[in-house]
Amino acid sequence: MTFEPKCRNNWHIHHAKEGGGQILICVGGKGYYQEEGKDVITMLPGDVINIPAGVKHWHGAAHDSWFSHLAIEVPGKDNSNEWLEAVTDEEYNKIK
């Protein structure tokens, strides 16, 4: 998946009754990952994020860089994705 500068997806949750979740592998550019209630993590090529099932999060490009990552769905039982509200410009622009 490739994001242009400032592009990001909505908050979302990967649900599963067992297992599940998602793994992100940054392959190009600079991006951000954030779990609800936690600080933003900057992602650079080679960085890997393991997102357990049930964790509300978002990911996308930095303000000044394209960002590409591989997104791997972790096998599980009864996997589903729940797409939620947008990451607002106000939230995003707080990232330094």
Secondary structure by P-SEA (a helix, b strand, c coil): ccccccccccccccccccbbbbbbbbcccccccccccccbbbbcccbbbbbcccccbbbbbcccbbbbbbbbbccccbbbbbbccccccccccccc
